[in-house]
Amino acid sequence: MLYLTISALSQETPVAYNPFVPVNLDDLDNMSEIPVVEGSYHYYTIVGDPNYTDLSTFVWYVENGTMGVYDAASDTWTPATVTTSIGNGASIDLLGITDATTTNYSGIWVRWNDETAGNYGYIAAYERSSNNCIVDQQISGWRHLILVPPEVWLLADAREECADQQYSVTARFNQLNTISFPYTLSYSYPLDDGTIVSLDTIFEASALDADNQLYFDVMVFELDNTVDEVYTFTLDEFRDTYGSYGKIAPLGSTNDQYSEMEITTLHLPQTGVMIMN
């Protein structure tokens, strides 16, 4: 009886062992649930047994996501080169790491796949000792409800303004997620010499009004004082703090959602100096 009890709790890894089955992945005692946005990058770590000299192997499992390496400085994503199909997802084995602060741990980047909103994504791992021993069915990880990315658009596609003055531009948002602030909105328009400049505005929830609208100021310049001129203000990119891209004007002009606005700069009068005789 004692032998049977020990065998059920800890054993050498059997061939084709797979604890990443629905009954374990949907067990919220082991897999906490938290939402993520499709297309976002997240880094996960797990700490193993700190007592044994030889490092463990950590078996990672991802479903509805892709494992790899994300370099935030260069904004580049490199998918993992060696993964194994397992269940409904993919698995990879990583040898544990020991550094100055932590003994025997492992980490992995995951990008949650595009077009998976409304589904669950899973990231889980178990530890296999250097002697190939495991605690049977013991996994740790997260169950993620994958959310749709946010949306942004301009409220108008054209306007007329007097030249050489500052005006407020309004952008409206939808599907913003509290977990994803701050957001970065990139836009471009001409400077006073005609050069196109691209600018970023980084904002928190407190910057929005009750209709999820953001107001920011741009200068409208007159380049040629003999004619009225037209230039384009363009929404270029919209991202959250985890690198997920938002959708720009997703429903298009038929639904009054615009990705750019033509601004006509109206000529300023070139008034002369008053004189008196």
Backbone as numpy.savetxt, mean C-alpha at the origin, in Angstrom:
# Nx Ny Nz CAx CAy CAz Cx Cy Cz
0.36 -44.90 27.01 -0.47 -43.69 27.01 0.39 -42.44 27.01
1.49 -42.47 27.79 2.40 -41.34 27.83 3.05 -41.13 26.47
3.44 -42.21 25.82 4.06 -42.12 24.50 3.10 -41.49 23.48
1.86 -41.89 23.52 0.88 -41.38 22.58 0.65 -39.89 22.79
0.64 -39.44 24.04 0.43 -38.02 24.33 1.59 -37.18 23.81
2.81 -37.60 24.04 3.97 -36.85 23.57 4.01 -36.82 22.05
3.69 -37.91 21.42 3.73 -37.99 19.97 2.73 -37.03 19.33
1.60 -36.81 19.98 0.58 -35.93 19.42 0.99 -34.47 19.51
1.84 -34.12 20.48 2.21 -32.73 20.68 3.46 -32.34 19.92
4.42 -33.24 19.82 5.68 -32.91 19.18 6.19 -34.12 18.43
6.66 -33.89 17.19 7.07 -35.03 16.37 8.04 -34.56 15.31
8.71 -35.52 14.69 9.54 -35.19 13.54 8.62 -34.91 12.36
9.03 -33.95 11.54 8.17 -33.51 10.45 7.88 -34.65 9.48
6.61 -35.02 9.31 6.28 -36.09 8.36 6.38 -35.58 6.93
6.47 -36.49 6.00 6.52 -36.14 4.59 5.22 -35.43 4.19
5.36 -34.37 3.39 4.21 -33.60 2.88 3.37 -33.01 4.01
4.02 -32.65 5.10 3.31 -32.04 6.22 2.75 -30.68 5.83
1.50 -30.42 6.12 0.86 -29.16 5.76 -0.16 -28.77 6.83
0.25 -27.88 7.75 -0.72 -27.41 8.75 -1.55 -26.22 8.26
-1.26 -25.75 7.02 -1.94 -24.57 6.50 -3.24 -24.97 5.82
-4.13 -25.48 6.60 -5.43 -25.94 6.11 -6.49 -25.01 6.69
-7.67 -24.93 6.06 -8.69 -23.96 6.51 -9.00 -24.02 7.99
-9.04 -25.19 8.56 -9.40 -25.28 9.98 -8.38 -24.55 10.85
-7.12 -24.51 10.43 -6.10 -23.78 11.18 -6.03 -22.31 10.77
-6.14 -22.05 9.47 -6.03 -20.67 8.99 -7.18 -19.80 9.46
-8.33 -20.39 9.69 -9.49 -19.62 10.14 -9.71 -19.72 11.65
-8.71 -20.24 12.35 -8.78 -20.33 13.80 -8.26 -19.02 14.40
-9.16 -18.16 14.85 -8.77 -16.83 15.32 -8.06 -16.86 16.66
-7.94 -18.02 17.29 -7.09 -18.13 18.47 -5.61 -18.07 18.08
-5.31 -18.49 16.86 -3.93 -18.46 16.37 -3.71 -17.39 15.31
-4.74 -17.08 14.55 -4.63 -16.17 13.42 -5.49 -14.93 13.66
-4.88 -13.88 14.19 -5.62 -12.65 14.42 -6.06 -12.06 13.08
-7.22 -11.40 13.07 -7.74 -10.81 11.83 -7.56 -9.30 11.84
-7.07 -8.78 10.73 -6.89 -7.35 10.55 -6.99 -7.06 9.06
-7.57 -5.94 8.64 -7.67 -5.65 7.20 -6.35 -5.15 6.62
-6.14 -5.41 5.33 -5.06 -4.81 4.54 -5.65 -4.37 3.21
-4.96 -3.52 2.51 -5.42 -3.02 1.22 -4.70 -3.78 0.11
-5.45 -4.16 -0.93 -4.80 -4.88 -2.03 -3.69 -4.02 -2.62
-2.59 -4.68 -2.96 -1.44 -3.99 -3.52 -0.49 -3.43 -2.48
-0.78 -3.57 -1.19 0.08 -3.00 -0.16 1.20 -3.96 0.21
2.31 -3.39 0.72 3.48 -4.16 1.15 3.55 -4.17 2.67
3.79 -5.34 3.24 3.93 -5.44 4.69 5.05 -6.43 5.02
5.74 -6.15 6.11 6.83 -7.01 6.56 6.40 -7.74 7.82
6.60 -9.05 7.85 6.18 -9.89 8.96 7.40 -10.58 9.56
7.43 -10.67 10.88 8.52 -11.38 11.56 7.93 -12.36 12.57
8.70 -13.39 12.86 8.33 -14.36 13.88 9.59 -14.80 14.61
9.50 -14.89 15.93 10.63 -15.29 16.77 10.45 -16.73 17.19
11.51 -17.53 17.00 11.45 -18.94 17.34 12.09 -19.24 18.69
12.44 -20.48 18.88 13.05 -20.95 20.12 14.43 -20.29 20.31
14.65 -19.57 21.43 15.93 -18.88 21.64 16.97 -19.72 22.39
16.62 -20.95 22.75 17.45 -21.69 23.69 18.46 -22.63 23.03
18.15 -23.10 21.83 19.00 -24.11 21.21 20.02 -23.43 20.31
21.21 -23.96 20.25 22.29 -23.32 19.52 22.05 -23.29 18.02
21.60 -24.39 17.45 21.39 -24.45 16.00 20.08 -23.76 15.63
20.12 -23.05 14.52 18.96 -22.27 14.10 17.85 -23.15 13.54
16.64 -22.70 13.73 15.47 -23.39 13.18 15.26 -22.99 11.72
14.40 -23.75 11.06 13.88 -23.35 9.75 12.43 -22.91 9.95
12.08 -21.79 9.31 10.71 -21.27 9.42 10.03 -21.47 8.07
8.89 -22.13 8.12 8.11 -22.42 6.91 6.99 -21.39 6.83
7.07 -20.54 5.79 6.10 -19.46 5.60 5.06 -19.87 4.56
3.85 -19.40 4.78 2.75 -19.68 3.85 2.00 -18.38 3.58
1.70 -18.12 2.31 0.94 -16.92 1.92 -0.14 -17.32 0.92
-1.33 -16.80 1.15 -2.45 -17.03 0.23 -3.06 -15.68 -0.15
-3.26 -15.49 -1.45 -3.74 -14.22 -2.01 -2.73 -13.09 -1.85
-1.47 -13.45 -1.71 -0.38 -12.49 -1.65 0.85 -13.09 -2.30
1.89 -12.28 -2.44 3.13 -12.71 -3.07 4.28 -12.39 -2.13
5.17 -13.38 -1.89 6.33 -13.17 -1.04 7.49 -12.60 -1.85
8.33 -11.80 -1.20 9.47 -11.23 -1.89 10.22 -10.26 -1.00
10.84 -9.26 -1.63 11.60 -8.23 -0.91 11.18 -6.87 -1.45
10.82 -5.97 -0.56 10.47 -4.61 -0.94 11.52 -3.65 -0.44
12.09 -2.86 -1.34 13.05 -1.83 -1.00 12.33 -0.48 -1.03
12.03 0.05 0.15 11.26 1.29 0.22 12.03 2.47 -0.35
13.36 2.47 -0.21 14.15 3.60 -0.67 14.05 3.77 -2.19
14.08 2.65 -2.92 14.00 2.71 -4.38 12.61 2.35 -4.90
11.70 1.99 -3.97 10.34 1.59 -4.33 10.35 0.46 -5.36
11.15 -0.57 -5.07 11.23 -1.72 -5.97 10.81 -2.98 -5.23
10.17 -3.85 -5.98 9.67 -5.12 -5.44 10.32 -6.26 -6.20
10.90 -7.21 -5.46 11.53 -8.38 -6.06 10.84 -9.63 -5.53
10.07 -10.34 -6.35 9.39 -11.55 -5.87 10.39 -12.62 -5.42
9.99 -13.43 -4.48 10.84 -14.55 -4.04 11.05 -15.51 -5.20
12.25 -16.02 -5.32 12.59 -16.86 -6.48 12.25 -18.33 -6.26
12.17 -18.76 -5.01 11.90 -20.17 -4.73 10.68 -20.28 -3.83
9.56 -20.64 -4.40 8.35 -20.89 -3.62 7.73 -22.20 -4.09
6.96 -22.79 -3.21 6.33 -24.07 -3.50 4.82 -23.93 -3.36
4.07 -24.40 -4.34 2.62 -24.40 -4.23 2.19 -25.34 -3.13
1.32 -24.86 -2.28 0.83 -25.69 -1.18 -0.58 -25.23 -0.83
-1.53 -26.13 -0.81 -2.91 -25.76 -0.56 -3.38 -24.76 -1.60
-3.97 -23.66 -1.15 -4.42 -22.59 -2.06 -3.39 -21.47 -2.19
-2.22 -21.64 -1.60 -1.23 -20.57 -1.61 0.15 -21.06 -1.99
1.16 -20.38 -1.42 2.55 -20.71 -1.71 3.33 -20.73 -0.40
4.41 -21.52 -0.39 5.20 -21.69 0.81 6.68 -21.52 0.50
7.44 -21.08 1.48 8.88 -20.94 1.33 9.54 -21.26 2.67
10.69 -21.92 2.63 11.45 -22.27 3.83 12.60 -21.27 3.99
12.70 -20.66 5.18 13.77 -19.72 5.46 14.49 -20.11 6.75
15.82 -20.18 6.67 16.62 -20.46 7.86 16.56 -19.28 8.80
16.50 -19.56 10.08 16.42 -18.50 11.07 17.62 -17.58 11.06
17.44 -16.40 11.65 18.48 -15.37 11.70 18.76 -15.05 13.17
20.02 -14.78 13.47 20.40 -14.27 14.79 21.19 -12.98 14.59
20.77 -11.93 15.28 21.51 -10.67 15.21 21.81 -10.17 16.61
22.17 -8.91 16.73 22.62 -8.38 18.01 21.49 -8.31 19.04
20.26 -8.31 18.59 19.14 -8.13 19.53 18.24 -9.36 19.67
18.19 -10.21 18.64 17.23 -11.32 18.65 17.90 -12.60 18.18
17.57 -13.69 18.87 18.09 -15.00 18.51 17.03 -15.82 17.79
17.37 -16.36 16.63 16.53 -17.32 15.94 15.16 -16.74 15.57
15.18 -15.84 14.60 13.93 -15.27 14.11 13.93 -15.31 12.59
12.77 -14.97 12.01 12.64 -14.96 10.56 11.68 -13.84 10.15
11.87 -13.35 8.93 11.00 -12.29 8.43 10.78 -12.43 6.93
9.66 -11.90 6.46 9.33 -11.98 5.04 8.46 -10.78 4.67
8.70 -10.24 3.46 7.82 -9.22 2.89 6.70 -9.89 2.10
5.52 -9.32 2.17 4.38 -9.82 1.38 3.70 -8.63 0.72
3.41 -8.79 -0.57 2.57 -7.82 -1.28 1.22 -8.49 -1.52
0.16 -7.85 -1.02 -1.17 -8.43 -1.17 -1.69 -8.15 -2.57
-2.05 -9.20 -3.27 -2.27 -9.15 -4.72 -3.38 -8.19 -5.12
-3.21 -7.59 -6.31 -4.26 -6.76 -6.89 -5.48 -7.62 -7.25
-6.61 -6.98 -7.32 -7.88 -7.63 -7.72 -8.27 -8.77 -6.78
-7.92 -8.65 -5.50 -8.32 -9.67 -4.53 -9.24 -9.11 -3.44
-9.68 -7.87 -3.61 -10.52 -7.24 -2.59 -11.79 -8.05 -2.34
-12.17 -8.11 -1.08 -13.35 -8.88 -0.69 -13.02 -10.30 -0.27
-11.80 -10.74 -0.56 -11.36 -12.07 -0.15 -10.47 -11.98 1.08
-10.17 -13.15 1.63 -9.23 -13.21 2.74 -7.85 -13.57 2.22
-6.85 -12.93 2.81 -5.47 -13.29 2.56 -4.88 -13.86 3.84
-3.96 -14.80 3.72 -3.39 -15.44 4.89 -1.87 -15.38 4.84
-1.27 -15.06 5.99 0.17 -15.15 6.17 0.41 -15.92 7.46
1.09 -17.04 7.36 1.28 -17.91 8.52 2.64 -18.57 8.44
3.11 -19.05 9.57 4.41 -19.73 9.61 4.42 -20.74 10.76
5.25 -21.76 10.60 5.56 -22.64 11.73 7.06 -22.86 11.78
7.54 -23.28 12.96 8.97 -23.46 13.18 9.32 -24.95 13.15
10.39 -25.26 12.43 10.93 -26.62 12.38 12.34 -26.58 12.93
12.60 -27.35 13.97 13.91 -27.30 14.61 15.00 -27.85 13.69
16.25 -27.62 14.08 17.38 -28.12 13.29 17.39 -29.65 13.25
16.69 -30.27 14.18 16.55 -31.73 14.20 15.30 -32.21 13.49
14.62 -31.25 12.79 13.43 -31.58 12.02 12.21 -31.88 12.88
12.17 -31.31 14.08 11.04 -31.52 14.97 10.08 -30.32 14.89
8.81 -30.60 15.10 7.77 -29.57 15.06 6.81 -29.78 16.23
6.05 -28.73 16.53 4.87 -28.88 17.38 3.69 -29.02 16.42
3.04 -30.14 16.46 2.04 -30.49 15.45 0.91 -29.45 15.38
0.62 -28.97 14.16 -0.47 -28.04 13.88 -0.31 -26.68 14.54
0.89 -26.36 15.01 1.09 -25.06 15.66 1.57 -24.04 14.63
0.69 -23.13 14.25 1.05 -22.06 13.33 0.74 -20.72 13.98
1.39 -19.69 13.46 1.16 -18.33 13.93 1.04 -17.42 12.73
0.14 -16.44 12.79 0.02 -15.57 11.63 -1.18 -14.65 11.69
-1.58 -14.19 10.50 -2.67 -13.23 10.37 -3.63 -13.68 9.27
-4.90 -13.43 9.54 -5.92 -13.55 8.51 -6.36 -12.14 8.15
-6.18 -11.77 6.88 -6.46 -10.41 6.44 -7.69 -10.37 5.54
-8.62 -9.49 5.86 -9.66 -9.14 4.90 -9.04 -8.12 3.96
-9.00 -8.42 2.67 -8.35 -7.55 1.69 -9.34 -6.50 1.21
-8.97 -5.24 1.38 -9.85 -4.12 1.07 -9.54 -3.56 -0.32
-10.55 -2.93 -0.92 -10.34 -2.27 -2.21 -9.45 -1.05 -1.99
-8.64 -0.68 -2.98 -7.82 0.53 -2.83 -8.67 1.78 -2.88
-8.18 2.90 -2.37 -8.95 4.14 -2.37 -9.03 4.75 -3.76
-9.87 5.78 -3.87 -10.10 6.45 -5.16 -9.99 7.96 -4.96
-9.57 8.65 -6.02 -9.48 10.11 -5.98 -9.86 10.67 -7.34
-10.47 11.85 -7.36 -10.78 12.49 -8.62 -10.95 14.00 -8.39
-10.86 14.75 -9.49 -11.16 16.17 -9.48 -12.64 16.37 -9.76
-13.20 17.43 -9.22 -14.64 17.66 -9.36 -15.02 18.33 -10.68
-14.06 18.95 -11.35 -14.34 19.64 -12.61 -13.20 19.38 -13.58
-13.51 19.46 -14.88 -12.48 19.21 -15.90 -11.98 20.50 -16.54
-12.59 21.63 -16.20 -12.15 22.90 -16.79 -12.59 24.05 -15.88
-11.78 25.11 -15.90 -12.14 26.34 -15.19 -11.33 27.49 -15.77
-11.83 28.69 -15.53 -11.14 29.90 -15.99 -10.75 30.73 -14.79
-9.51 31.21 -14.79 -9.01 32.00 -13.68 -8.19 33.16 -14.20
-8.19 34.25 -13.47 -7.31 35.36 -13.81 -5.87 34.96 -13.53
-4.98 35.41 -14.40 -3.58 34.99 -14.32 -2.87 35.56 -13.10
-1.76 34.88 -12.74 -0.82 35.32 -11.71 -1.48 35.44 -10.33
-2.37 34.50 -10.05 -3.02 34.47 -8.74 -3.08 33.01 -8.25
-3.36 32.87 -6.96 -3.43 31.55 -6.34 -4.88 31.12 -6.18
-5.14 29.85 -6.55 -6.50 29.32 -6.48 -6.51 27.95 -5.82
-7.63 27.63 -5.23 -7.78 26.35 -4.55 -8.32 25.30 -5.51
-7.68 24.12 -5.50 -8.14 22.97 -6.28 -8.70 21.94 -5.31
-9.81 21.31 -5.69 -10.47 20.35 -4.81 -10.36 18.94 -5.37
-9.90 18.02 -4.54 -9.88 16.61 -4.88 -10.80 15.87 -3.91
-11.58 14.94 -4.43 -12.49 14.16 -3.58 -12.02 12.71 -3.54
-12.22 12.07 -2.38 -11.72 10.71 -2.16 -12.86 9.77 -1.77
-12.62 8.50 -2.03 -13.55 7.44 -1.64 -12.73 6.22 -1.21
-13.30 5.39 -0.36 -12.67 4.15 0.10 -11.36 4.40 0.83
-11.26 5.51 1.54 -10.08 5.74 2.37 -10.13 4.81 3.58
-8.97 4.36 4.01 -8.90 3.42 5.12 -8.06 4.01 6.25
-8.58 3.93 7.46 -7.87 4.53 8.60 -6.50 3.90 8.81
-6.32 2.63 8.43 -5.04 1.97 8.64 -3.98 2.46 7.65
-4.38 3.20 6.61 -3.47 3.51 5.52 -2.94 4.94 5.53
-3.37 5.77 6.47 -2.84 7.13 6.55 -1.41 7.10 7.06
-0.58 8.09 6.61 -0.90 9.19 5.69 -0.87 8.74 4.23
-1.69 9.40 3.42 -1.70 9.19 1.98 -0.83 10.24 1.29
-0.34 9.88 0.11 0.43 10.82 -0.70 -0.25 10.97 -2.06
-0.60 12.21 -2.40 -1.20 12.52 -3.69 -0.19 13.33 -4.51
0.14 12.84 -5.70 1.08 13.53 -6.58 0.32 14.19 -7.73
0.72 15.41 -8.06 0.04 16.15 -9.13 1.08 17.01 -9.86
0.73 17.50 -11.05 1.67 18.30 -11.83 0.95 19.43 -12.54
1.69 20.53 -12.75 1.18 21.69 -13.50 2.36 22.60 -13.82
2.20 23.57 -14.72 3.32 24.41 -15.13 3.67 25.50 -14.11
4.97 25.81 -14.04 5.43 26.95 -13.25 5.40 28.22 -14.10
5.91 29.30 -13.54 5.83 30.58 -14.23 6.72 30.66 -15.47
7.62 29.68 -15.65 8.43 29.65 -16.87 7.95 28.58 -17.84
6.82 27.96 -17.55 6.27 26.93 -18.41 6.75 25.53 -18.10
7.74 25.38 -17.20 8.25 24.06 -16.84 7.21 23.29 -16.04
6.99 22.04 -16.42 6.05 21.19 -15.70 6.71 20.68 -14.43
6.07 20.89 -13.31 6.61 20.45 -12.03 5.65 19.42 -11.43
6.21 18.41 -10.80 5.42 17.39 -10.11 5.61 17.58 -8.61
4.51 17.69 -7.90 4.54 17.94 -6.46 3.77 16.86 -5.72
4.09 16.68 -4.45 3.40 15.73 -3.58 2.75 16.47 -2.43
1.56 16.05 -2.08 0.95 16.51 -0.84 0.65 15.28 0.02
1.16 15.29 1.23 0.98 14.17 2.17 -0.05 14.62 3.21
-1.08 13.83 3.42 -2.16 14.29 4.30 -2.67 13.17 5.20
-3.12 13.61 6.35 -3.79 12.76 7.33 -5.30 12.96 7.23
-6.04 12.18 7.97 -7.50 12.27 7.93 -7.99 13.65 8.34
-7.26 14.30 9.23 -7.69 15.61 9.73 -7.68 16.69 8.66
-6.98 16.45 7.54 -6.92 17.45 6.46 -8.17 17.45 5.59
-9.02 16.44 5.71 -10.19 16.30 4.86 -11.42 16.93 5.52
-12.34 17.39 4.66 -13.59 17.91 5.21 -14.60 16.77 5.38
-15.82 17.11 5.70 -16.84 16.09 5.98 -17.19 15.27 4.74
-16.91 15.78 3.54 -17.19 15.07 2.29 -15.95 14.37 1.74
-14.94 14.17 2.59 -13.69 13.54 2.16 -13.05 14.31 1.00
-13.03 15.62 1.13 -12.43 16.47 0.12 -11.18 17.13 0.68
-10.19 17.31 -0.20 -8.93 17.95 0.16 -8.75 19.18 -0.72
-8.36 20.29 -0.11 -8.16 21.53 -0.85 -6.67 21.88 -0.82
-6.11 22.18 -1.98 -4.73 22.65 -2.00 -4.60 23.73 -3.06
-3.63 24.63 -2.84 -3.51 25.85 -3.63 -2.47 25.69 -4.74
-2.79 26.25 -5.90 -1.86 26.30 -7.02 -1.84 27.73 -7.56
-0.71 28.09 -8.14 -0.58 29.40 -8.78 -0.88 29.28 -10.27
-1.68 30.21 -10.79 -2.01 30.25 -12.22 -1.22 31.41 -12.84
-0.30 31.06 -13.74 0.61 32.07 -14.28 0.26 32.44 -15.72
0.59 33.66 -16.07 0.46 34.15 -17.43 1.85 34.15 -18.07
2.05 33.29 -19.09 3.34 33.20 -19.75 3.46 34.19 -20.92
2.35 34.43 -21.59 2.33 35.34 -22.74 1.24 36.37 -22.47
1.64 37.63 -22.26 0.65 38.63 -21.86 -0.14 39.20 -23.02
-0.07 38.53 -24.18 -0.87 38.99 -25.32 -2.08 38.11 -25.56
-2.15 36.95 -24.91 -3.25 36.01 -25.17 -3.68 35.34 -23.86
-4.89 34.80 -23.87 -5.30 33.88 -22.81 -4.65 32.53 -23.08
-4.27 31.82 -22.03 -3.55 30.55 -22.19 -4.28 29.42 -21.47
-3.99 28.22 -21.90 -4.59 27.03 -21.29 -3.48 26.09 -20.85
-3.52 25.65 -19.61 -2.59 24.60 -19.18 -3.37 23.53 -18.42
-2.73 22.41 -18.20 -3.41 21.25 -17.62 -2.87 20.96 -16.23
-3.77 20.81 -15.29 -3.47 20.33 -13.94 -3.83 18.85 -13.89
-2.88 17.99 -13.52 -3.07 16.54 -13.64 -2.81 15.83 -12.32
-3.70 14.92 -11.96 -3.46 13.98 -10.85 -2.60 12.84 -11.39
-1.42 12.65 -10.83 -0.47 11.68 -11.37 -0.46 10.35 -10.62
-0.53 10.41 -9.29 -0.36 9.18 -8.51 -0.96 9.36 -7.13
-1.47 8.26 -6.58 -2.10 8.28 -5.27 -1.72 7.00 -4.54
-1.02 7.12 -3.40 -0.53 5.95 -2.68 -0.78 6.10 -1.19
-0.88 4.94 -0.51 -1.01 4.99 0.94 0.35 4.72 1.59
0.36 4.69 2.91 1.63 4.55 3.63 2.29 3.20 3.43
1.53 2.19 2.94 2.09 0.86 2.70 2.34 0.59 1.22
2.34 1.63 0.41 2.72 1.49 -0.99 1.62 1.03 -1.93
0.39 0.93 -1.45 -0.70 0.52 -2.32 -1.15 1.71 -3.16
-1.33 1.47 -4.47 -1.75 2.53 -5.38 -3.27 2.70 -5.33
-3.70 3.95 -5.21 -5.11 4.25 -5.33 -5.52 4.41 -6.79
-6.80 4.42 -7.03 -7.34 4.56 -8.39 -7.71 6.02 -8.63
-7.26 6.56 -9.76 -7.52 7.95 -10.11 -8.71 8.03 -11.06
-9.72 8.82 -10.66 -10.94 9.00 -11.47 -11.46 7.68 -12.02
-11.78 6.72 -11.16 -12.11 5.37 -11.63 -13.37 5.30 -12.49
-14.35 6.16 -12.26 -15.60 6.09 -13.01 -15.62 7.01 -14.21
-14.63 7.87 -14.35 -14.48 8.67 -15.56 -15.42 9.86 -15.66
-15.30 10.54 -16.78 -16.03 11.80 -16.97 -17.54 11.61 -17.02
-18.01 10.43 -17.42 -19.45 10.20 -17.47 -20.07 10.25 -16.08
-19.23 10.10 -15.05 -19.70 10.18 -13.67 -19.08 11.38 -12.94
-18.65 12.37 -13.72 -18.08 13.61 -13.16 -16.87 13.34 -12.28
-16.05 12.37 -12.71 -14.78 12.10 -12.04 -13.67 12.35 -13.06
-12.77 13.30 -12.74 -11.77 13.74 -13.71 -10.37 13.57 -13.14
-9.45 13.14 -14.01 -8.06 12.99 -13.60 -7.24 14.23 -13.91
-7.78 15.12 -14.75 -7.07 16.35 -15.08 -8.06 17.48 -15.33
-7.53 18.70 -15.22 -8.36 19.88 -15.38 -7.63 20.88 -16.27
-8.33 21.39 -17.28 -7.77 22.45 -18.11 -8.10 23.80 -17.49
-7.06 24.54 -17.16 -7.26 25.85 -16.56 -6.89 26.92 -17.58
-7.85 27.75 -17.94 -7.60 28.86 -18.85 -7.17 30.08 -18.03
-5.98 30.55 -18.31 -5.47 31.74 -17.61 -5.89 32.98 -18.39
-6.74 33.75 -17.79 -7.26 34.95 -18.44 -6.26 36.10 -18.31
-6.08 36.78 -19.42 -5.09 37.86 -19.48 -5.39 38.97 -18.48
-4.36 39.43 -17.80 -4.50 40.56 -16.89 -4.35 41.86 -17.63
-5.14 42.87 -17.31 -5.01 44.17 -18.00 -3.66 44.82 -17.67
-3.03 45.33 -18.70 -1.74 45.98 -18.54 -1.97 47.50 -18.41
-2.47 47.87 -17.24 -2.88 49.25 -17.01 -1.66 50.19 -16.93
-1.77 51.30 -17.62 -0.69 52.29 -17.56 -0.79 53.15 -16.30
0.16 54.05 -16.15 0.23 54.91 -14.97 -0.61 56.18 -15.20
-1.39 56.54 -14.20 -2.18 57.76 -14.29 -1.28 59.00 -14.25
-1.58 59.93 -15.10 -0.84 61.17 -15.10 -1.82 62.34 -14.96
-1.33 63.48 -14.59 -2.17 64.67 -14.42 -1.47 65.87 -15.06
-2.24 66.62 -15.80 -1.72 67.85 -16.41 -2.16 69.05 -15.58
